[in-house]
């Protein structure tokens, strides 16, 4: 389902020189010297458009460092005056919005915890009424596309047309290499629902460690995301928050130097012709696959009728386990991932059960 947002193109409100938007800076503003020194190093790379710094930090537990507070806004202002970098910070209340705007902060973003709460988003949106300032909205902590879109709609309806999204990954019960699971499919779904919406990536929060940041950053470019927001500290080893996921300005410059920036389209007619040919092949295969799935479901219905007539339950766990084991082995042999094969089989199985449920309690024609 498409969602219409009244927004201005990214390039109309920030000049990136036809390159990805790069927002970088410390997770938290700690001291004036730390903020200004980091800003100078980032500006000197010639690769950063916006300086970010957390002024107010939502923490999981009380007693932890919750940001330096509004005093840090003056540090951002000084950093901008000395380097020319635009500035950005997170806001979570109407008071944050008012203080940030009064201090001349150029870009605001709504954090993941705030996005998950419509009341909080609405409070921020109300404070933005009549203001012309760029706002980015991070995905909610939990994988809920509707919450993400809803937050964007609330900010947009407040009159904010310079609007974008930040893909920062999602909380998961499973322990993986990432702090927050990327779940790229949700970012793709957001782009499909809101094609005009610029989406940038937050590899720092996805990764939770600096070693994986180059990998996720490149993946974001490959997925046609329009930029990066990266945590960068003059000395990450002594950072007050999220030390493991921050990089030095020099390391960030090296990352950006090695980033392969791709484009969604090509001006090469030979490429376009070849791509069209390959897509036609994909279309034919997709049509054939759907037809075969349809034929498979017809057989599933017959199995349902046969089970009904012989008073046998729909679900037979041993048969399901056998299917998964054999088909996953085949999938691996065909260079398909086990995760994909398992999810595909689960979808087929659920549809088969639905089909069999439809016929299970329908009396045979002879008995009607």
C-alpha positions as CSV (number, residue, x, y, z in Angstrom):
1,X,0.0,0.0,0.0
2,X,1.4,3.4,-1.0
3,X,1.5,6.2,1.5
4,X,1.6,9.8,0.1
5,X,3.9,12.1,1.9
6,X,4.2,15.8,1.0
7,X,8.0,16.1,1.1
8,X,10.8,17.9,-0.7
9,X,13.6,15.9,-2.4
10,X,16.7,15.6,-0.3
11,X,18.9,17.4,-2.8
12,X,16.6,20.5,-2.5
13,X,17.4,21.0,1.1
14,X,20.9,19.9,1.5
15,X,23.7,20.0,-1.0
16,X,25.8,16.8,-1.0
17,X,27.4,17.3,-4.4
18,X,25.5,14.3,-5.8
19,X,27.2,12.1,-3.1
20,X,25.6,10.3,-0.2
21,X,24.6,12.4,2.8
22,X,27.1,11.9,5.6
23,X,26.2,12.8,9.1
24,X,28.8,12.1,11.7
25,X,29.9,13.0,15.2
26,X,30.0,11.7,18.8
27,X,27.2,9.6,20.3
28,X,27.1,12.1,23.1
29,X,28.3,15.6,23.5
30,X,30.6,15.2,26.5
31,X,32.7,18.4,26.7
32,X,33.0,21.5,24.6
33,X,36.6,20.6,23.6
34,X,35.5,17.1,22.6
35,X,32.7,18.3,20.4
36,X,34.6,21.1,18.7
37,X,37.8,19.1,18.2
38,X,35.9,16.2,16.7
39,X,34.0,18.7,14.4
40,X,37.3,20.1,13.1
41,X,38.7,16.6,12.3
42,X,35.5,15.6,10.6
43,X,35.3,18.9,8.6
44,X,38.9,18.4,7.5
45,X,38.1,15.1,5.8
46,X,36.0,17.0,3.3
47,X,33.5,14.1,3.3
48,X,31.1,15.1,6.1
49,X,28.0,17.3,5.6
50,X,26.5,17.4,9.1
51,X,27.9,17.2,12.6
52,X,25.8,15.1,14.9
53,X,25.9,14.9,18.7
54,X,23.6,13.6,21.3
55,X,22.5,16.4,23.7
56,X,19.8,14.4,25.5
57,X,20.3,10.7,25.8
58,X,17.4,8.3,26.6
59,X,19.0,5.6,28.7
60,X,17.6,2.2,29.6
61,X,18.3,2.5,33.3
62,X,18.3,5.5,35.7
63,X,21.6,6.7,37.0
64,X,23.3,6.3,33.6
65,X,24.6,9.3,31.7
66,X,21.6,10.9,30.1
67,X,23.3,13.5,28.1
68,X,25.0,16.8,29.0
69,X,21.7,18.7,28.4
70,X,21.0,22.0,26.8
71,X,24.4,23.4,27.7
72,X,25.8,21.3,24.9
73,X,23.8,23.2,22.3
74,X,26.2,26.1,22.6
75,X,29.0,23.7,21.8
76,X,27.3,22.6,18.6
77,X,26.8,26.3,17.7
78,X,30.5,27.0,18.2
79,X,31.5,23.9,16.2
80,X,29.3,25.1,13.3
81,X,30.7,28.6,13.4
82,X,34.3,27.3,13.3
83,X,33.8,24.5,10.7
84,X,30.8,25.4,8.6
85,X,29.3,22.0,9.2
86,X,25.5,21.9,9.7
87,X,24.4,20.4,13.1
88,X,22.0,17.8,14.1
89,X,20.7,16.3,17.3
90,X,17.9,14.0,18.7
91,X,14.8,15.4,20.2
92,X,12.3,13.5,22.4
93,X,10.1,16.2,23.9
94,X,8.6,19.5,22.9
95,X,11.1,21.3,25.2
96,X,14.0,19.6,23.3
97,X,12.6,20.9,20.0
98,X,12.2,24.4,21.3
99,X,15.7,24.6,22.8
100,X,17.4,23.0,19.8
101,X,15.7,25.4,17.4
102,X,16.4,28.4,19.6
103,X,20.1,27.3,19.6
104,X,20.1,27.2,15.8
105,X,20.4,23.4,15.3
106,X,19.9,22.7,11.6
107,X,18.5,19.1,11.6
108,X,16.5,17.2,14.2
109,X,15.9,13.5,14.4
110,X,13.4,11.4,16.3
111,X,15.0,8.4,18.1
112,X,13.9,4.8,17.9
113,X,12.4,4.8,21.4
114,X,10.3,7.9,20.6
115,X,9.1,6.5,17.3
116,X,7.6,3.5,19.1
117,X,5.4,5.9,21.1
118,X,2.7,7.8,19.1
119,X,2.1,10.1,22.0
120,X,5.7,11.2,22.0
121,X,5.8,11.6,18.3
122,X,2.7,13.7,18.4
123,X,4.2,16.0,21.1
124,X,7.2,16.5,18.9
125,X,5.0,17.1,15.8
126,X,3.0,19.7,17.7
127,X,6.2,21.5,18.7
128,X,7.2,21.6,15.0
129,X,4.1,23.3,13.8
130,X,5.0,26.3,11.6
131,X,8.7,25.4,11.6
132,X,10.8,24.8,8.5
133,X,13.5,22.4,9.7
134,X,14.7,19.0,8.3
135,X,13.6,16.1,10.4
136,X,14.7,12.4,10.2
137,X,12.7,9.7,11.9
138,X,14.5,6.5,13.1
139,X,12.7,3.2,12.8
140,X,11.1,2.0,16.0
141,X,13.0,-0.3,18.3
142,X,10.6,-3.2,17.4
143,X,10.1,-4.3,13.8
144,X,6.8,-2.5,13.2
145,X,6.5,-0.8,9.8
146,X,3.2,0.8,10.6
147,X,4.7,2.6,13.6
148,X,7.5,3.9,11.4
149,X,5.2,5.2,8.7
150,X,2.8,6.6,11.3
151,X,5.6,8.6,12.9
152,X,6.6,10.0,9.5
153,X,3.0,10.9,8.7
154,X,2.6,12.7,12.1
155,X,5.7,14.8,11.4
156,X,4.7,15.5,7.8
157,X,1.2,16.6,8.8
158,X,2.8,19.2,11.2
159,X,4.1,20.8,8.0
160,X,7.6,19.3,7.8
161,X,8.4,18.7,4.2
162,X,12.1,18.3,4.6
163,X,11.6,14.8,5.9
164,X,13.7,11.6,5.9
165,X,14.0,8.2,7.6
166,X,16.9,6.6,9.4
167,X,17.3,2.8,9.2
168,X,19.0,1.8,12.5
169,X,18.1,-1.8,12.8
170,X,15.6,-3.6,15.1
171,X,15.7,-5.3,18.5
172,X,15.7,-9.0,18.4
173,X,15.6,-11.8,21.0
174,X,18.1,-13.8,19.0
175,X,21.8,-13.0,19.7
176,X,23.7,-12.3,16.5
177,X,26.7,-10.4,15.4
178,X,24.7,-7.2,15.3
179,X,23.4,-5.0,18.2
180,X,20.2,-4.5,16.2
181,X,19.2,-6.7,13.3
182,X,19.2,-4.8,10.0
183,X,16.0,-6.5,8.7
184,X,16.6,-4.9,5.3
185,X,13.3,-6.1,4.1
186,X,11.5,-3.6,6.4
187,X,13.6,-0.7,4.9
188,X,12.7,-2.0,1.4
189,X,9.0,-2.1,2.4
190,X,9.2,1.5,3.7
191,X,10.8,2.6,0.4
192,X,8.1,0.7,-1.6
193,X,5.3,2.3,0.5
194,X,6.9,5.8,0.4
195,X,9.0,6.0,-2.8
196,X,9.8,9.7,-2.5
197,X,11.2,9.3,1.1
198,X,15.0,9.6,1.5
199,X,16.3,6.8,3.8
200,X,19.8,6.9,5.3
201,X,21.5,4.2,7.3
202,X,22.8,4.2,10.9
203,X,25.5,1.5,10.8
204,X,26.7,2.4,14.3
205,X,23.5,1.2,16.0
206,X,23.0,-1.7,13.7
207,X,26.5,-3.1,14.3
208,X,27.2,-2.1,17.9
209,X,30.9,-2.5,17.1
210,X,33.1,-0.5,14.8
211,X,34.5,-3.6,13.0
212,X,31.2,-4.3,11.1
213,X,30.5,-0.7,10.2
214,X,32.2,-0.8,6.8
215,X,30.3,-3.9,5.8
216,X,26.9,-2.4,6.7
217,X,27.7,0.9,5.2
218,X,28.5,-0.7,1.8
219,X,25.3,-2.8,2.1
220,X,23.3,0.4,2.6
221,X,24.8,1.9,-0.5
222,X,24.0,-1.3,-2.4
223,X,20.4,-1.1,-1.2
224,X,20.1,2.5,-2.6
225,X,20.0,4.3,0.7
226,X,20.8,7.9,0.4
227,X,23.4,8.3,3.1
228,X,24.9,7.4,6.5
229,X,24.7,8.7,10.0
230,X,27.8,7.4,11.8
231,X,29.0,7.9,15.4
232,X,32.5,9.4,15.4
233,X,34.6,10.4,18.4
234,X,38.0,12.0,18.7
235,X,39.0,9.1,21.0
236,X,36.4,6.3,21.1
237,X,38.3,4.4,23.8
238,X,37.2,7.1,26.4
239,X,33.7,7.8,25.1
240,X,31.1,8.1,27.8
241,X,28.5,6.2,25.7
242,X,28.6,3.5,23.1
243,X,32.4,3.5,22.9
244,X,32.5,0.2,20.9
245,X,30.5,1.5,18.0
246,X,32.2,4.8,17.5
247,X,35.1,5.4,15.0
248,X,37.7,8.1,14.8
249,X,37.3,10.8,12.1
250,X,40.4,9.3,10.3
251,X,38.8,5.8,10.3
252,X,35.5,7.3,9.0
253,X,37.4,9.0,6.2
254,X,39.1,5.7,5.2
255,X,35.7,4.0,5.3
256,X,34.2,6.6,3.0
257,X,37.2,6.4,0.6
258,X,36.5,2.7,0.1
259,X,32.8,3.0,-0.2
260,X,31.4,2.0,-3.6
261,X,28.5,4.3,-4.3
262,X,26.0,2.9,-6.8
263,X,23.2,4.4,-8.7
264,X,19.6,3.2,-9.1
265,X,19.7,3.7,-12.9
266,X,22.1,3.7,-15.8
267,X,22.4,5.9,-18.9
268,X,23.9,3.1,-20.9
269,X,21.4,1.8,-23.4
270,X,23.2,-1.6,-23.8
271,X,22.9,-2.1,-20.0
272,X,19.2,-1.2,-20.1
273,X,18.5,-3.6,-23.0
274,X,20.4,-6.5,-21.2
275,X,18.6,-5.7,-17.9
276,X,15.2,-5.8,-19.6
277,X,16.0,-9.1,-21.2
278,X,17.1,-10.6,-17.9
279,X,14.0,-9.2,-16.2
280,X,11.8,-10.8,-18.8
281,X,13.4,-14.2,-17.9
282,X,12.7,-13.5,-14.2
283,X,9.0,-12.6,-15.0
284,X,8.5,-15.9,-17.0
285,X,10.0,-17.9,-14.1
286,X,7.9,-16.1,-11.5
287,X,4.8,-16.8,-13.5
288,X,5.7,-20.5,-13.8
289,X,6.5,-20.7,-10.1
290,X,3.1,-19.2,-9.1
291,X,1.4,-21.6,-11.5
292,X,3.1,-24.6,-9.9
293,X,2.3,-23.3,-6.5
294,X,-1.3,-23.1,-7.6
295,X,-1.2,-26.7,-8.8
296,X,0.4,-27.7,-5.5
297,X,-2.4,-26.2,-3.5
298,X,-5.0,-28.0,-5.6
299,X,-3.3,-31.3,-4.5
300,X,-3.3,-30.0,-0.9
301,X,-7.0,-29.6,-1.1
302,X,-7.4,-33.2,-2.4
303,X,-5.2,-34.3,0.5
304,X,-7.5,-32.3,2.9
305,X,-10.6,-34.1,1.4
306,X,-8.9,-37.5,1.8
307,X,-8.0,-36.8,5.4
308,X,-11.5,-35.6,6.1
309,X,-13.1,-38.7,4.6
310,X,-10.8,-40.9,6.7
311,X,-11.0,-38.8,9.9
312,X,-7.3,-37.9,10.0
313,X,-5.9,-34.6,11.4
314,X,-4.6,-32.0,9.1
315,X,-1.2,-31.5,10.9
316,X,1.2,-34.4,10.8
317,X,4.5,-33.3,12.4
318,X,6.6,-36.2,11.2
319,X,5.7,-35.5,7.6
320,X,6.4,-31.8,8.0
321,X,9.9,-32.5,9.5
322,X,10.6,-34.9,6.7
323,X,9.7,-32.2,4.1
324,X,11.9,-29.6,5.8
325,X,14.9,-31.8,6.1
326,X,14.8,-33.0,2.5
327,X,14.0,-29.7,0.9
328,X,16.5,-27.7,2.9
329,X,19.2,-30.1,1.7
330,X,18.1,-29.6,-1.9
331,X,18.1,-25.8,-1.4
332,X,21.7,-25.9,-0.1
333,X,22.7,-27.9,-3.1
334,X,21.1,-25.2,-5.3
335,X,23.1,-22.5,-3.4
336,X,20.0,-21.2,-1.6
337,X,20.3,-20.2,2.0
338,X,18.8,-22.4,4.7
339,X,17.0,-19.4,6.1
340,X,15.3,-18.6,2.8
341,X,14.4,-22.3,2.2
342,X,12.9,-22.7,5.7
343,X,10.8,-19.5,5.4
344,X,9.6,-20.5,1.9
345,X,8.6,-23.9,3.1
346,X,6.8,-22.4,6.1
347,X,4.8,-20.1,3.8
348,X,3.8,-23.1,1.6
349,X,2.9,-25.2,4.6
350,X,0.7,-22.5,6.2
351,X,-1.1,-22.0,2.9
352,X,-1.6,-25.8,2.5
353,X,-3.0,-25.9,6.0
354,X,-5.4,-23.1,5.2
355,X,-6.5,-24.8,2.1
356,X,-7.1,-28.1,4.0
357,X,-9.0,-26.2,6.7
358,X,-11.3,-24.9,4.1
359,X,-12.4,-28.4,3.0
360,X,-12.0,-30.3,6.3
361,X,-15.5,-29.4,7.6
362,X,-17.3,-29.4,4.3
363,X,-19.4,-32.4,3.8
364,X,-18.7,-34.5,0.7
365,X,-21.2,-33.9,-2.2
366,X,-22.6,-37.5,-1.7
367,X,-23.6,-36.7,1.9
368,X,-25.0,-33.2,1.3
